């Protein structure tokens, strides 16, 4: 990692882990000193140890980064053919994969994601770059549309928007940048990336991959700092579009700023998704995908279905299966390959999750496993661990049923399935301010699909959940605006021009 100092090295799980302190941002194709003197510490949430730091950037840093991106946008990058830009994406993908181990370890030390999760970050990021590279032909295709009444036609041009601000959260600090970066670059835009303040180091590995791939100077820039710096970037007059993933409250503020500026914005925000368990569901099969679908990344995933809606006729069976499955997952050091549940990513999030657990108990929910802070040993005594928790006897009015917790907590609610009806389940699933993900578990896939069609949400999985790079992903209501992935995600970085001519 360029411009880093390693003033100490610790040994953990047989790994030599350096302390990493950097004083640079990436502007105009090079690592350059920040204009400020402030520092943002980077803490390992498994140990509570500060192991790195980055510049707490300044408005002058943002000016430099946006200016660099503006100059690059006036240069060759948007004038390359889409196929030429796609070739860069393919080279970036190769370079990212070369850095897979460094990326995984840095990611896990920043936010506590188990290496079983973070080990796939490089391959997934490379896959996103490679998918968007396949869309070059879509941009190169001539689009001519005849006038409906004849006598003329319109040539429709797709043009890049300009400088894009890409602002990412801490839970998946790599791939939630890449799903913005890849389409922006293919479209011909230039970018300024601002990672979340707890997770600023892993994205530097991606920047090194971009530089190694030969991307022209100024096309990709990086600044680091607090949320205050993100606000400066969002409102900068040189920015043409904003793409943000994060909490709904922050998303509202960004939407308000972009609305005032008439600036395009994509927002991927919070969720409180439900898994509807149909009366004929195979609970053994459900148990095999439950953690991935409902408590992925220690519950710190926006689309997971943390509300399990179980039929009254099988409620106890479902509670027992969910409890057994979650209780069997190992919680411990995220650097251990068999760890399933790590810590909460930050001390603040740890305290928030514990507050939700306490509110659930106070409102009468029953913790069938977990329900308290975890006490671990072996150097993890100061880590931000909450026991993976399952709550039964949950009612729709409880806070733990209504609000996004973003931690290792699952709630199991009961719906009336008398006569085989799932109407109450669908009503419960849709009785939320959010609309991001969802699941339907059922042996009859046609019946499950019919239920999925009734759910008011952006994505639904049938008997499993996974993102598809080729399919749009986005939320409804308080879960956001716009979509990422797919051609739809590429279109978010384009402006359209119609040229009319007589024929």
For each residue, the residues with C-beta under 8 A, 3 or more apart:
1: 4 20 22 102 201 204 205 208
2: 24 31 204 208
3: 22 23 24 31
4: 1 20 21 22
5: 20 21 22
6: 9 18 19 20
7: 19 21
8: 18 19
9: 6 16 17 18 19
10: 16 17 19 49 51
11: 14 15 16 17
12: 15 17 333 335 379
13: 333 335 336
14: 11
15: 11 12 105 335
16: 9 10 11
17: 9 10 11 12 51 105 109
18: 6 8 9
19: 6 7 8 9 10 51 52
20: 1 4 5 6 42 51 52 201
21: 4 5 7 52 53
22: 1 3 4 5 52 53 54 55 201 204
23: 3 33 34 55
24: 2 3 31 32 33 34 55
25: 31 32 33 34 55 57 61 64 65 221 222 223 224
26: 29 30 31 32 204 207 211 220 221 222
27: 30 32 61 64 65 68 218 221 222 223
28: 32 64 68 71 217 218 221
29: 26 68 211 216 217 218
30: 26 27 217
31: 2 3 24 25 26
32: 24 25 26 27 28 64
33: 23 24 25
34: 23 24 25 55 56 57 58 61 224
35: 57 58 60 61 64
36: 55 56 57 58 60 61
37:
38: 55 56 58 225
39: 53 54 55 56
40: 53 54 55 56 197 200 224 225 226
41: 50 52 53
42: 20 50 51 52 53 54 109 110 198 199 200 201
43: 48 49 50 51 198 346 347
44: 47 48 49 50 51 109 110 112
45: 48 111 112 342 343 344 345 346 347 350 383 384
46: 109 112 333 334 335 342 343 380 383 384 385
47: 44 379 380 382 383
48: 43 44 45 347 382 383 384
49: 10 43 44 382
50: 41 42 43 44 53
51: 10 17 19 20 42 43 44 109
52: 19 20 21 22 41 42 109 201
53: 21 22 39 40 41 42 50
54: 22 39 40 42 200 201 224
55: 22 23 24 25 34 36 38 39 40 61 224 225
56: 34 36 38 39 40 224 225 226 229
57: 25 34 35 36 61 62 223 224 225 229
58: 34 35 36 38 61 62 225 229
59: 62 63 229 232
60: 35 36 63 64
61: 25 27 34 35 36 55 57 58 64 65 223 225 229
62: 57 58 59 65 66 192 223 229 232 233 236
63: 59 60 66 67 236
64: 25 27 28 32 35 60 61 67 68
65: 25 27 61 62 68 69 192 221 222 223
66: 62 63 69 70 163 192 221 233 236 238 239
67: 63 64 70 71 238
68: 27 28 29 64 65 71 72 217 218 221
69: 65 66 72 73 163 190 191 192 218 219 221 238
70: 66 67 73 74 162 163 190 238
71: 28 67 68 74 75 218
72: 68 69 75 77 190 216 217 218 219
73: 69 70 77 78 160 162 163 189 190
74: 70 71
75: 71 72 79 216 218
76: 79 80 216
77: 72 73 80 85 188 190 216 219
78: 73 159 160 188 189 190
79: 75 76 188
80: 76 77 84 85 188
81: 84 85 136 140
82: 85 86 135 136 137 139 140 186 188
83: 86 87 136 137 140
84: 80 81 87 88
85: 77 80 81 82 88 89 136 185 186 188
86: 82 83 89 90 132 133 134 135 136 186
87: 83 84 90 91 133
88: 84 85 91 92 185 213 214 215
89: 85 86 92 93 129 130 132 133 182 185 186
90: 86 87 93 94 129 130 133
91: 87 88 94 95 213 214
92: 88 89 95 96 129 209 210 213 215
93: 89 90 96 97 125 126 127 129 130 133
94: 90 91 97 98 126 213
95: 91 92 98 99 208 209 210 212 213
96: 92 93 99 100 103 122 125 126 129 205 206 209
97: 93 94 100 122 123 126
98: 94 95 209
99: 95 96 102 103 122 205 208 209
100: 96 97 103 104 119 121 122 123
101: 104 105
102: 1 99 105 106 205
103: 96 99 100 106 107 118 121 122 125 174 202 205 206
104: 100 101 107 108 115 118 119 121 122
105: 15 17 101 102 108 109 115 118 335
106: 102 103 109 110 201 202 205
107: 103 104 110 111 113 118 121 173 174 199 202
108: 104 105 111 112 113 114 115 118 334 335 342
109: 17 42 44 46 51 52 105 106 335
110: 42 44 106 107 170 173 198 199 200 201 202 345
111: 45 107 108 170 171 173 198 199 300 345 346
112: 44 45 46 108 298 334 342 343 344 345 383 384
113: 107 108 117 118 171 172 297 298 334 342 345
114: 108 117 118 297 298 334 336 339 340 341 342
115: 104 105 108 118 119 334 335 336 337 339
116: 119 337 338 339 340
117: 113 114 120 121 296 297
118: 103 104 105 107 108 113 114 115 121 334
119: 100 104 115 116
120: 117 123 124
121: 100 103 104 107 117 118 124 125 172 174 175
122: 96 97 99 100 103 104 125 126 174
123: 97 100 120 126 127
124: 120 121 127 128 175 178
125: 93 96 103 121 122 128 129 174 175 178 206
126: 93 94 96 97 122 123 129 130
127: 93 123 124 130 131 469
128: 124 125 131 132 175 178 179 182 469
129: 89 90 92 93 96 125 126 132 133 178 182
130: 89 90 93 126 127 133 134
131: 127 128 134 135 182 469 470
132: 86 89 128 129 135 182 183 185 186 469 490
133: 86 87 89 90 93 129 130 136 186
134: 86 130 131 137
135: 82 86 131 132 138 139 183 186 487 490
136: 81 82 83 85 86 133 139 140 186
137: 82 83 134 140 141
138: 135 141 487 490
139: 82 135 136 158 186 187 490
140: 81 82 83 136 137
141: 137 138
142: 155
143: 155 156 157 158
144: 153 154 155 156
145: 153 154 156
146: 150 152 153 503
147: 150 151 152 153 154
148:
149:
150: 146 147
151: 147 502 503
152: 146 147 500 501 502 503
153: 144 145 146 147 500 501 503
154: 144 145 147 498 499 500 501
155: 142 143 144 498 499 501
156: 143 144 145 496 497 498 499
157: 143 496 497 498 499
158: 139 143 187 494 495 496
159: 78 188 494 495 496 497
160: 73 78 187 188 189 493 494 495
161: 164 187 189 240 241 264 493 494 495
162: 70 73 189 190 239 240 241
163: 66 69 70 73 189 190 191 192 238 239 240 241
164: 161 180 184 189 190 191 192 239 240 241 242 243 493
165: 191 192 194 233 234 236 239 241 242 243
166: 177 180 181 184 191 192 193 194 243
167: 193 194 230 233 234 242 243 244 245 246 254
168: 173 176 177 180 193 194 195 196 203 245 246
169: 172 173 176 196 245 246 247
170: 110 111 173 196 197 198 199 345 346
171: 111 113 176 297 300 301 302 345 406
172: 113 121 169 175 176 297 301
173: 107 110 111 168 169 170 176 177 195 196 199 202 203
174: 103 107 121 122 125 177 178 202 203 206
175: 121 124 125 128 172 178 179
176: 168 169 171 172 173 179 180 245 268
177: 166 168 173 174 180 181 193 195 203 206
178: 124 125 128 129 174 175 181 182 206
179: 128 175 176 182 183 473 484 485 489
180: 164 166 168 176 177 183 184 191 243 245 266 484
181: 166 177 178 184 185 191 193 206 220
182: 89 128 129 131 132 178 179 185 186
183: 132 135 179 180 186 187 484 489 490 492 493
184: 164 166 180 181 187 189 190 191 243 493
185: 85 88 89 132 181 182 188 189 191 215 219 220
186: 82 85 86 89 132 133 135 136 139 182 183 490
187: 139 158 160 161 183 184 490 493 494
188: 77 78 79 80 82 85 159 160 185
189: 73 78 160 161 162 163 164 184 185 240 241 493
190: 69 70 72 73 77 78 162 163 164 184 218 219 220 221
191: 69 163 164 165 166 180 181 184 185 219 220 221
192: 62 65 66 69 163 164 165 166 221 222 223 233 239
193: 166 167 168 177 181 203 207 220 221 222 223
194: 165 166 167 168 222 223 224 225 229 230 233
195: 168 173 177 199 200 202 203 222 224
196: 168 169 170 173 199 200 246
197: 40 170 200 224 225 226 227
198: 42 43 110 111 170 345 346
199: 42 107 110 111 170 173 195 196 202 203 345
200: 40 42 54 110 195 196 197 203 204 224
201: 1 20 22 42 52 54 106 110 204 205
202: 103 106 107 110 173 174 195 199 205 206
203: 168 173 174 177 193 195 199 200 206 207 222
204: 1 2 22 26 200 201 207 208 222
205: 1 96 99 102 103 106 201 202 208 209
206: 96 103 125 174 177 178 181 202 203 209 210
207: 26 193 203 204 210 211 220 222
208: 1 2 95 99 204 205 211 212
209: 92 95 96 98 99 205 206 212 213
210: 92 95 206 207 213 215 220
211: 26 29 207 208 214 215
212: 95 208 209
213: 88 91 92 94 95 209 210
214: 88 91 211
215: 88 92 185 210 211 219 220
216: 29 72 75 76 77 219
217: 28 29 30 68 72
218: 27 28 29 68 69 71 72 75 190 221
219: 69 72 77 185 190 191 215 216
220: 26 181 185 190 191 193 207 210 215
221: 25 26 27 28 65 66 68 69 190 191 192 193 218
222: 25 26 27 65 192 193 194 195 203 204 207
223: 25 27 57 61 62 65 192 193 194 229 233
224: 25 34 40 54 55 56 57 194 195 197 200 229
225: 38 40 55 56 57 58 61 194 197 228 229 230
226: 40 56 197 229 230
227: 197 230 231 250
228: 225 231 232
229: 56 57 58 59 61 62 194 223 224 225 226 232 233
230: 167 194 225 226 227 233 234
231: 227 228 234 235 253 257
232: 59 62 228 229 235 236
233: 62 66 165 167 192 194 223 229 230 236 239
234: 165 167 230 231 239 242 244 254 257 258
235: 231 232 239 257 261
236: 62 63 66 165 232 233 239
237:
238: 66 67 69 70 163
239: 66 162 163 164 165 192 233 234 235 236 242 263
240: 161 162 163 164 189 263 264
241: 161 162 163 164 165 189 263 264 265 266 492 493
242: 164 165 167 234 239 254 258 263 264 265 266
243: 164 165 166 167 180 184 265 266 484 492
244: 167 234 250 251 254 265 266 267 268
245: 167 168 169 176 180 267 268 269 302
246: 167 168 169 196 250 251 269
247: 169 250 251 269 270
248: 251 252 269 270 404 434 478 479
249: 252 253
250: 227 244 246 247 253 254
251: 244 246 247 248 254 255 267 269 480
252: 248 249 255 256
253: 231 249 250 256 257
254: 167 234 242 244 250 251 257 258 265 267
255: 251 252 258 259 265 267 481
256: 252 253 259 260
257: 231 234 235 253 254 260 261 263
258: 234 242 254 255 261 262 263 264 265
259: 255 256 262
260: 256 257
261: 235 257 258
262: 258 259
263: 239 240 241 242 257 258
264: 161 240 241 242 258 492
265: 241 242 243 244 254 255 258 481 482
266: 180 241 242 243 244 480 481 482 483 484 492
267: 244 245 251 254 255 480 481 482
268: 176 244 245 302 473 474 475 479 480 482 484
269: 245 246 247 248 251 302 436 475 478 479 480
270: 247 248 302 404 406 434 436 478 479
271: 302 303 304 404 434 435 436 437 475 479
272: 306 307 402 403 404 432 433 434
273: 303 304 305 306 307 434 436 437 438 439 457
274: 305 307 308 309 428 429 432 438 439 455
275: 293 294 305 307 308 309 438 439 440 441
276: 309 422 425 426 429 438 439 440 441 451 455
277: 281 283 286 308 309 310 311 314 318 441 442
278: 281 311 422 440 441 442 443 444 447 448 451
279: 311 313 314 417 420
280: 442 443 444 447
281: 277 278 286 314 441 442 443
282: 285 286 441 443
283: 277 286 287 314 317 318 321
284: 287 288
285: 282 288 289 441 463
286: 277 281 282 283 289 290 321 441 463
287: 283 284 290 321 324 325
288: 284 285
289: 285 286 292 293 463 464 465
290: 286 287 293 294 295 321 322 325 326
291: 294 295 296 325 326 329 340
292: 289 296 464 465
293: 275 289 290 296 304 305 439 461 464 465
294: 275 290 291 304 305 306 308 410 439
295: 290 291 298 299 304 306 326 329 341 388 408 410
296: 117 291 292 293 299 301 304
297: 113 114 117 171 172 300 301
298: 112 113 114 295 341 342 343 344 388 407 408
299: 295 296 304 306 353 388 405 406 407 408 409 410
300: 111 171 297 344 345 349 406 407
301: 171 172 296 297 304
302: 171 245 268 269 270 271 436 437 479
303: 271 273 436 437 459 465 467 473
304: 271 273 293 294 295 296 299 301 437 465
305: 273 274 275 293 294 308 437 438 439 465
306: 272 273 294 295 299 405 409 410 411
307: 272 273 274 275 401 410 411 413 428 429
308: 274 275 277 294 305 318 322 410 411 412 413
309: 274 275 276 277 413 414 415 425 428 429
310: 277 314 315 318 319 412 413 414 415
311: 277 278 279 314 315 318 414 415 417 425
312: 315 414 415 416 417 418
313: 279 417
314: 277 279 281 283 310 311 317 318
315: 310 311 312 318 319 412 414
316: 319 320
317: 283 314 320 321
318: 277 283 308 310 311 314 315 321 322 412
319: 310 315 316 322 323 368 390 392 412
320: 316 317 323 324
321: 283 286 287 290 317 318 324 325
322: 290 308 318 319 325 326 368 390 410 412
323: 319 320 326 327 368 369 390 392
324: 287 320 321 327 328
325: 287 290 291 321 322 328 329
326: 290 291 295 322 323 329 369 370 388 389 390 410
327: 323 324 369 370 388 390
328: 324 325
329: 291 295 325 326 340 341 388
330: 336 338 339 340 341
331: 339 340 341 342 374 376 385 387 388
332: 336 339 341 342 376 380
333: 12 13 46 336 339 342 378 379 380
334: 46 108 112 113 114 115 118 339 342 343
335: 12 13 15 46 105 108 109 115 339
336: 13 114 115 330 332 333 339
337: 115 116
338: 116 330
339: 114 115 116 330 331 332 333 334 335 336 342
340: 114 116 291 329 330 331
341: 114 295 298 329 330 331 332 388 408
342: 45 46 108 112 113 114 298 331 332 333 334 339 385
343: 45 46 112 298 334 350 380 383 384 385 386
344: 45 112 298 300 347 349 350 353 384 385 386 407 408
345: 45 110 111 112 113 170 171 198 199 300 349 384
346: 43 45 111 170 198 349 350 384
347: 43 45 48 344 350 351 384
348: 351 352
349: 300 344 345 346 352 353 384 406 407
350: 45 343 344 346 347 353 354 373 384 385 386 407
351: 347 348 354 355
352: 348 349 355 356 405 406 407
353: 299 344 349 350 356 357 386 405 406 407 408 409
354: 350 351 357 358 372 373 386
355: 351 352 358 359
356: 352 353 359 360 399 400 403 405 407 409
357: 353 354 360 361 367 370 371 372 386 389 400 409
358: 354 355 361 362
359: 355 356 362 363 398 399 400
360: 356 357 363 365 367 391 394 398 399 400 409 411
361: 357 358 365 367 371
362: 358 359
363: 359 360 398 399 400
364: 393 395 398
365: 360 361 391 392 393 394 398 400 411
366: 391 392 393
367: 357 360 361 370 371 389 390 391
368: 319 322 323 390 391 392
369: 323 326 327 387 388 389 390
370: 326 327 357 367 386 387 388 389 390 408 409
371: 357 361 367 387 389 391
372: 354 357 386 387
373: 350 354 385 386 387
374: 331 385 386 387
375: 381 385
376: 331 332 380 381 383 385
377: 380 381
378: 333
379: 12 47 333
380: 46 47 332 333 343 376 377 383 385
381: 375 376 377
382: 47 48 49
383: 45 46 47 48 112 343 376 380
384: 45 46 48 112 343 344 345 346 347 349 350
385: 46 331 342 343 344 350 373 374 375 376 380
386: 343 344 350 353 354 357 370 372 373 374 389 407 408 409
387: 331 369 370 371 372 373 374 408
388: 295 298 299 326 327 329 331 341 369 370 408 409
389: 326 357 367 369 370 371 386 408 409 410
390: 319 322 323 326 327 367 368 369 370 409 410 411 412
391: 360 365 366 367 368 371 394 400 409 410 411 412
392: 319 323 365 366 368 412
393: 364 365 366
394: 360 365 391 398 400 401 411 412 413
395: 364 398 401 413
396: 401 402 413 428 431
397: 401 402
398: 359 360 363 364 365 394 395 401 402 411
399: 356 359 360 363 402 403
400: 356 357 359 360 363 365 391 394 403 405 409 411
401: 307 394 395 396 397 398 411 413
402: 272 396 397 398 399 432
403: 272 356 399 400
404: 248 270 271 272 434
405: 299 306 352 353 356 400 409
406: 171 270 299 300 349 352 353
407: 298 299 300 344 349 350 352 353 356 386
408: 295 298 299 341 344 353 370 386 387 388 389
409: 299 306 353 356 357 360 370 386 388 389 390 391 400 405
410: 294 295 299 306 307 308 322 326 389 390 391
411: 306 307 308 360 365 390 391 394 398 400 401
412: 308 310 315 318 319 322 390 391 392 394
413: 307 308 309 310 394 395 396 401 428
414: 309 310 311 312 315
415: 309 310 311 312 422 424 425 428
416: 312 421 424
417: 279 311 312 313 420 421 422 424 425
418: 312 421
419:
420: 279 417
421: 416 417 418 424
422: 276 278 415 417 425 426 451
423: 426 427
424: 415 416 417 421 427 428
425: 276 309 311 415 417 422 428 429 451
426: 276 422 423 429 430 451 454 455
427: 423 424 430 431
428: 274 307 309 396 413 415 424 425 431
429: 274 276 307 309 425 426 432 438 455 456 457
430: 426 427 454 455 456
431: 396 427 428
432: 272 274 402 429 435 477
433: 272 477 478
434: 248 270 271 272 273 404 457 475 476 477 478 479
435: 271 432 456 457 458 475 476 477 478 479
436: 269 270 271 273 302 303 457 458 459 475 476 479 480
437: 271 273 302 303 304 305 457 458 459 460 461 465
438: 273 274 275 276 305 429 452 455 457 459 460 461
439: 273 274 275 276 293 294 305 460 461 462 463 464 465
440: 275 276 278 448 449 451 452 455 460 461 462 463
441: 275 276 277 278 281 282 285 286 448 463
442: 277 278 280 281 445 447 448 451 462 463
443: 278 280 281 282
444: 278 280 447 448
445: 442 448 449 462 463
446: 449 450
447: 278 280 442 444 450 451
448: 278 440 441 442 444 445 451 452 462 463
449: 440 445 446 452 453 462
450: 446 447 453 454
451: 276 278 422 425 426 440 442 447 448 454 455
452: 438 440 448 449 455 460 462
453: 449 450
454: 426 430 450 451
455: 274 276 426 429 430 438 440 451 452 460
456: 429 430 435 476 477
457: 273 429 434 435 436 437 438 460 475 476 479
458: 435 436 437 472 473 474 475 476 479 483
459: 303 436 437 438 465 467 473
460: 437 438 439 440 452 455 457
461: 293 437 438 439 440 464 465 466
462: 439 440 442 445 448 449 452
463: 285 286 289 439 440 441 442 445 448
464: 289 292 293 439 461
465: 289 292 293 303 304 305 437 439 459 461
466: 461
467: 303 459 471 473 485
468: 471 485 486
469: 127 128 131 132 485 486
470: 131 485 486
471: 467 468 485 486
472: 458 483 484 485 486 488 489
473: 179 268 303 458 459 467 483 484 485 486 489
474: 268 458 479 480 481 482 483 484 488
475: 268 269 271 434 435 436 457 458 478 479 480
476: 434 435 436 456 457 458 479 480
477: 432 433 434 435 456
478: 248 269 270 433 434 435 475
479: 248 268 269 270 271 302 434 435 436 457 458 474 475 476
480: 251 266 267 268 269 436 474 475 476
481: 255 265 266 267 474
482: 265 266 267 268 474 492
483: 266 458 472 473 474 486 488 489 492
484: 179 180 183 243 266 268 472 473 474 489 492
485: 179 467 468 469 470 471 472 473 488 489
486: 468 469 470 471 472 473 483 489 490
487: 135 138 490 491
488: 472 474 483 485 491 492
489: 179 183 472 473 483 484 485 486 492
490: 132 135 138 139 183 186 187 486 487 493 494
491: 487 488 494
492: 183 241 243 264 266 482 483 484 488 489
493: 160 161 164 183 184 187 189 241 490
494: 158 159 160 161 187 490 491
495: 158 159 160 161
496: 156 157 158 159
497: 156 157 159
498: 154 155 156 157
499: 154 155 156 157
500: 152 153 154
501: 152 153 154 155
502: 151 152
503: 146 151 152 153
